[in-house]
Amino acid sequence: MKDFSSLKQALRLANMGIETSPLAPNTKVPLIPLSQGGHGYKDSTNDKAKLNKMFSNAPKANLCLRLDTSHLIMVDVDLHTEQANGKETLVKLAKRGMKLPNDTYIESTPHNGIHYYFKADVPIKDINEAFGKSSGVEIHTHSSSIYPSEIDGKQYKPLDGHELNDVKPAPQWLLDYITKKSTNKRPSITARCRNKLYTGQLLDEFVNGASSGSRNAFITRIAGRMFAVGAEADTVYNMLLVINDNFLTPPLKEREINIIFESILRRDSQPQFNF
């Protein structure tokens, strides 16, 4: 169980000027739904009165840290699978002189991962497959779940007794990498893939996106298809945000994305009966 409430930690971080907001218990999903005027991680604040109000009816809420307004980034090292072992990626990077310092603020995650936090002013764009496909490393610039949040009874935990005020500036090589990845132009692509499988068709549909007039139906269809192939709710939600930001013209308001997501999530959670 948590050593103390997320609200208490939120108020401590507010003293440092850091913005946070509540997440639904046992999840990474924003507590305040769009139907009630929520705006996801953008609801984060360092106003103590607002924090007390947001957490007042949610004593077991998890905690979301807003990264961009706090001038922070988070490097997520995934140790879930052998196919995407972030620890091996860090070893390879270190051999090339690209080492992540261990004297900054670091947390262990409920699923045996590691979150490194650094001070940085970089383009606000998450990098989902940093340092190559299946690298097991992601770079987050918008928000992250943070201590004392817990998933399945397991808690995010600070390592080595550090606190967020111990966070160090990001190494220059990491800043250069993020900036390059955020500003690279797309190459000219002419090759076609034959014998396309279902996953390839789904990915193509992501990138093709939709324009004004068909965006809501497109997002609804994509959300349903991702749930249908067994994606976790958090994966579906984050993918919808990525698709909205990058492949819809113009992007939907985050409120609309949340309404669609919540509707499909409720439908997907209903028991299915086979006769």
Helices and strands as residue ranges (DSSP letters): H 6-14, E 20-23, G 34-36, G 40-43, H 48-55, E 62-66, G 68-70, E 72-77, H 86-95, E 105-108, E 114-119, E 137-140, E 143-146, E 150-151, E 154-155, E 157-158, G 164-166, E 168-169, H 172-183, H 198-208, E 210-211, H 215-228, H 233-247, E 248-249, H 254-269
